[in-house]
Amino acid sequence: MAISADYLKYVEEQLSEFEGIDSKKMFGGIGFFKEGLMFGMLGGEVFRLKVDDQNKADYEKYGMKPYHSDKKKKGMPYWEVPEEILKDKRELKVWASKAFDAAQRAKK
C-alpha cells in the first residue's frame, strides 16, 4: 500500500492534540504508537484506530467495519476512522484515547 506523504502529514497534524505518539513504517503502512503500544494504523489513504468491545459502537454508529487483511485472510481490530471525526482534532483525540485504552486492555 502506497502511503502519501501529504496524507501522513495530515493525519499526524490531526492527532497533534493526542500527545506522546510516534509513527513508524511497518507492513507497507504506518503504525501509530503511544508508550510502545500500537493504537492506530495508516494504509493507503485510510486511517484506522484500534477497536474492542468498549469502543466498537462508536464506529458502528458511522457504518464502519473492521480492517480485513486479504493476505492473512482475517479481520484485524482496526477500524476506519470516519472522515467527520478525522477532521475534528478534539473529537479525534477522544477516539485516539479510546483506541489507546483498547491497546492497553489487549496487552493484559
Order of alpha helices (4+ residues) and beta strands (2+ residues): alpha-beta-beta-beta-beta-alpha-beta-beta-alpha-alpha
